[in-house]
């Protein structure tokens, strides 16, 4: 087994998958130490995991996928190449150009890992204009596949869970809900495993179907939304009076809920997630600067 250390479990998982060059589902992972922020820098702990590959993993059976850097291929240029070379559709040049286009379409252009949760619950905006998602399957087929796979996966655990609910939240987002007697045990008493679980499920859904994920477990998301909305009521009044505001540091899913709420309330203001020197995230509301 190999040992990996990082500031968060997500970073540790990523280090492990990169080191073994396989998917996280092909690894056996033991969490040795959960990360904690401590108090004023004291008692801070990093994430520590021990990892080994599953015995039935066969590296040679995994197909190597072609990776494209962001904006490395222009789809308009590829389309022009097809038009130029496809006078004879059976020609080698035509078939090669079509294959290049299909490879490009099947490759999702992801932003860097740090931006995944910043866009987790936001609607499509101008910052997402370079993110192109291609879905070849019908919605009903996608829902059926996800529901089958996720229920098969968690059906093998020792937790008493109801059938996992899977449906479209909007055209670009899958809504997944866990209920049942033991559903809360999946994320722990304080929900500290929620982000790790949502990160794993998001990577699967996004890589395979090009969709975002909204995850609800034992009403954790609903309770978090209620709590942050109560906190934001006086904040919104303050912004209306003074024009700008910086929220307190918000952890995990709270910062994304606050971002969505404040963007809805102030569509004409600059609303964004920022990080302070300690690594804590907060939401900043301000006026747009004149160009």
C-alpha positions in Angstrom: 0.0 0.0 0.0 1.1 3.6 -0.6 0.6 6.5 1.7 -0.7 9.9 0.4 -1.0 13.2 2.3 -2.7 16.4 1.3 -4.7 19.3 2.7 -8.0 17.7 1.8 -9.4 14.3 1.0 -10.1 15.4 -2.5 -6.5 16.3 -3.1 -5.3 13.0 -1.6 -7.7 11.0 -3.8 -6.4 12.9 -6.9 -2.8 12.2 -5.9 -3.6 8.5 -5.6 -5.4 8.2 -8.9 -2.5 10.0 -10.6 0.1 7.8 -9.0 -1.7 4.5 -9.9 -2.9 5.9 -13.3 -6.4 4.5 -12.8 -9.9 5.5 -11.7 -10.6 5.9 -8.0 -13.1 3.0 -8.4 -10.1 0.7 -9.1 -8.5 1.5 -5.7 -8.9 0.3 -2.1 -8.7 3.4 0.1 -8.3 3.5 3.9 -8.7 7.0 5.4 -6.1 7.2 8.2 -6.7 10.8 9.2 -9.5 13.2 8.5 -8.3 16.8 7.8 -9.2 19.5 10.4 -8.6 23.2 10.3 -7.8 23.5 14.0 -8.1 26.7 16.0 -5.8 29.7 15.2 -3.5 27.3 13.4 -3.2 24.9 16.4 -4.4 21.3 16.0 -4.5 21.6 12.3 -4.4 18.1 10.6 -3.9 17.1 7.0 -5.7 14.2 5.2 -3.8 10.9 5.2 -4.9 7.9 3.2 -3.4 4.4 2.5 -4.1 3.2 -1.0 -3.6 0.0 -3.0 -5.0 -1.2 -6.3 -7.8 -3.8 -6.4 -6.6 -7.3 -7.2 -9.0 -7.6 -10.2 -7.7 -4.4 -11.8 -6.2 -5.0 -15.2 -4.3 -2.0 -16.5 -4.0 -3.4 -20.0 -7.7 -3.7 -20.4 -8.2 0.0 -19.9 -8.4 2.0 -23.1 -6.2 5.0 -23.2 -8.3 8.0 -23.9 -7.1 10.9 -26.0 -6.8 14.0 -23.9 -7.2 17.5 -25.4 -6.1 20.7 -23.7 -8.6 23.5 -23.5 -9.2 25.2 -26.8 -6.5 23.0 -28.4 -8.9 22.1 -31.2 -11.3 24.4 -33.0 -14.4 22.6 -34.0 -15.1 25.0 -36.9 -11.7 24.2 -38.4 -12.4 20.5 -38.1 -15.7 21.0 -39.8 -14.1 22.9 -42.7 -11.6 20.0 -43.1 -14.5 17.6 -43.4 -16.1 19.8 -46.1 -12.9 20.0 -48.0 -12.0 16.3 -47.9 -15.4 14.6 -48.1 -16.2 15.0 -51.7 -15.6 11.3 -51.7 -17.0 10.0 -48.4 -15.2 6.7 -48.7 -11.8 8.3 -48.9 -9.2 7.9 -46.2 -9.0 11.7 -45.7 -12.7 12.0 -45.2 -12.9 9.1 -42.7 -9.9 10.5 -40.8 -11.5 14.0 -40.5 -14.8 12.6 -39.3 -13.0 10.5 -36.7 -11.2 13.6 -35.5 -14.4 15.4 -35.1 -16.1 12.6 -33.1 -13.1 12.3 -30.8 -13.3 16.0 -30.1 -17.0 15.9 -29.4 -16.6 13.0 -27.0 -14.0 14.9 -25.0 -15.3 17.2 -22.3 -13.3 20.4 -21.8 -13.1 20.6 -18.0 -11.9 23.6 -16.1 -9.2 23.0 -13.4 -10.1 21.0 -10.3 -10.3 24.1 -8.1 -13.1 25.5 -10.2 -15.4 22.4 -10.1 -17.1 23.4 -6.8 -17.1 27.1 -7.7 -19.5 26.3 -10.5 -21.3 23.5 -8.6 -24.7 25.2 -8.2 -24.4 28.2 -10.5 -26.3 28.6 -13.7 -24.6 29.0 -17.0 -23.0 32.5 -17.4 -20.5 34.2 -19.6 -17.6 32.5 -17.8 -18.8 29.2 -19.1 -18.8 30.1 -22.8 -15.8 27.9 -23.4 -17.3 24.9 -21.7 -18.8 22.7 -24.4 -20.9 19.6 -23.4 -22.0 17.1 -25.9 -24.7 14.6 -24.8 -25.4 11.9 -27.4 -27.9 9.9 -25.3 -31.6 10.7 -24.6 -32.4 11.9 -21.1 -34.5 8.8 -20.3 -31.6 6.6 -21.2 -29.1 8.6 -19.1 -31.4 8.5 -16.0 -31.9 4.8 -16.4 -28.2 4.1 -16.6 -27.3 6.3 -13.7 -30.1 5.0 -11.5 -29.1 1.4 -12.3 -25.4 1.9 -11.6 -25.6 4.0 -8.5 -28.2 1.6 -6.9 -26.0 -1.4 -7.8 -23.0 0.4 -6.2 -24.6 1.4 -2.9 -26.6 -1.8 -2.8 -23.4 -3.7 -2.0 -22.8 -1.6 1.2 -23.9 -2.4 4.7 -26.2 0.7 4.8 -29.9 0.5 4.9 -30.9 2.8 2.0 -34.1 3.3 0.0 -33.9 3.2 -3.8 -31.7 6.2 -4.8 -33.7 8.9 -6.6 -32.2 10.1 -9.9 -33.8 12.8 -12.2 -32.9 15.9 -14.1 -32.7 19.1 -12.0 -32.3 21.2 -15.1 -31.0 20.5 -18.7 -27.4 20.4 -17.5 -27.7 19.0 -13.9 -28.6 15.6 -12.5 -30.4 15.6 -9.1 -29.5 12.6 -6.9 -31.2 11.9 -3.5 -30.3 9.4 -0.9 -32.9 8.5 1.7 -33.4 5.6 4.2 -32.6 4.7 7.8 -28.8 4.8 7.3 -28.6 7.6 4.7 -27.2 10.1 7.2 -24.4 7.7 8.1 -23.0 8.1 4.6 -21.9 11.7 5.4 -21.4 11.5 9.1 -23.0 13.5 12.0 -21.8 16.9 10.8 -21.9 16.1 7.1 -18.1 16.2 6.8 -18.1 13.4 4.1 -20.7 15.2 2.0 -18.1 17.1 -0.1 -15.9 14.0 -0.7 -18.9 11.9 -1.8 -20.3 14.6 -4.0 -16.8 15.1 -5.6 -16.5 11.4 -6.4 -20.1 11.2 -7.9 -19.6 14.4 -9.8 -16.4 13.2 -11.5 -18.3 10.1 -12.6 -21.4 11.9 -13.9 -19.5 14.7 -15.5 -16.9 12.6 -17.2 -19.3 10.1 -18.6 -22.3 12.3 -19.4 -21.0 15.8 -19.4 -23.5 16.9 -16.7 -23.3 18.7 -13.3 -24.6 17.1 -10.1 -26.9 18.3 -7.3 -26.6 15.8 -4.4 -29.1 15.5 -1.5 -28.4 13.1 1.4 -30.8 12.8 4.3 -32.0 16.4 3.7 -28.4 17.7 4.4 -28.5 20.0 1.4 -31.9 21.4 2.4 -30.9 22.0 6.0 -27.7 23.8 4.8 -29.7 26.0 2.4 -32.1 26.9 5.2 -29.3 27.8 7.5 -27.4 30.0 5.0 -30.5 31.7 3.8 -31.2 32.8 7.4 -27.7 34.1 7.7 -28.0 36.0 4.4 -31.2 37.9 5.3 -29.4 40.7 7.2 -26.5 40.5 4.8 -28.8 41.3 1.8 -30.3 44.3 3.7 -26.7 45.5 4.4 -25.8 45.3 0.7 -28.9 47.2 -0.3 -27.9 50.0 2.1 -24.1 50.1 1.5 -23.7 48.6 -2.0 -21.1 46.0 -1.1 -20.3 43.2 1.5 -17.9 40.4 2.3 -19.4 37.4 4.0 -17.8 35.5 6.8 -15.6 32.5 5.8 -18.0 29.7 4.7 -17.1 26.1 4.6 -17.9 23.4 2.1 -21.2 23.6 0.4 -22.3 26.8 2.2 -20.1 29.1 0.1 -21.8 27.8 -3.1 -25.3 28.1 -1.7 -24.5 31.7 -0.6 -23.0 32.5 -4.1 -26.2 31.2 -5.8 -28.5 33.2 -3.5 -26.6 36.5 -3.7 -26.3 36.2 -7.5 -30.0 35.8 -7.8 -30.6 38.8 -5.4 -28.1 41.1 -7.1 -27.8 40.2 -10.8 -26.3 43.7 -11.6 -23.5 43.4 -9.1 -20.2 41.6 -9.0 -20.7 38.5 -6.9 -17.8 36.0 -6.7 -16.1 33.5 -4.4 -12.8 34.7 -3.0 -10.1 33.0 -0.9 -8.2 34.7 2.0 -4.6 34.1 3.0 -5.7 31.3 5.4 -7.4 29.4 2.5 -10.9 30.1 3.7 -13.5 31.0 1.1 -16.0 33.8 1.3 -18.4 35.6 -1.1 -17.7 39.1 -2.1 -20.4 41.5 -3.4 -19.4 44.7 -5.0 -20.1 47.1 -7.8 -18.7 46.3 -11.3 -15.7 48.5 -12.0 -15.9 50.8 -14.9 -13.7 49.8 -17.8 
